[in-house]
């Protein structure tokens, strides 16, 4: 069975792999490892950046606030909600 992908999909994946290797030049893995670890990890890192920016916007809008219980990681919550 042959799957057909657009050239844009292939180029996008190739760019993602190059970006990953640029940050980790010693990386080496199987096809499955590249798909499961390199690409998913990179998308996770990008998603974390986007989520952080979204939370920052919500904080500026006064919708979300943060707490840091006992010096641990920052916790985000609805502003005004105990």
N, C-alpha and C positions, 0 to 999 in steps of 0.2 A: 504494500500500500504506500503510495507516495502522497505526501502532503505538499501543497503549494502555498508558499508564503510570498508576501509582497517583498520587493526589494527594500522597501523602507523598514520592514520588520527585521530583515537580515542585517541591514546597515545599523539599525538601532542596537541590536544585540552585539554586533561586532564592536561598536563604540563602547558599549558597557563593559565588554571583556577587556578592551584596551585600557579603559579607565581603571578597572580593577587591577590590572597588571602594572599600571603606572604607579599605583600606591603600594603594590606588593610584588616587586620584580622577581622575587624568589618563589612565587607561587607555582605549583604544578599539581594537576589533578586529572582525573578521568572525565569523560563526557558527562557522566552523571554528577560528579563532583562539581564541575564547572556550572552546570545547570542548577544544582541544589544549593551550593555554597557560594560560589562567586556571584552569580546573578541575583539570587534571592537576598544575600547579605547586602549587596550594593543597593538593591531596591529598598531594603529595610532601612539602611542608613539615610537614603534620600527621604523616605517616608518620615523618619524621625525628625529630620530638618524641617519638613513641611509642617508636621504637627507642632513643633516648637514655635514656628512662625505664627501658626493659627492661634495657639494659646497666648502668645504675646499680644496679638490683636485683641483677643477677648479680654485680656487683663487691661489693656488700654481703654477698652470700651466700658470697663467696669462690670463686666458680666462674670468674670472668673477672678478668683483670688488664690493666693498660695499660702500654704503653711509648711513649716519644717519642724515636725515633732522630734524632739530630743536630738536635734542636729543631724537627722537622717536626710534622705533625699527629699526634694521638693514635692509636695502633694498639691495638686490643682483641684479646686472645688468651686461650686457656685457661690458667688459673693453674697453675703448676707445669710447664708445657710449654715447653722451651727455645726 
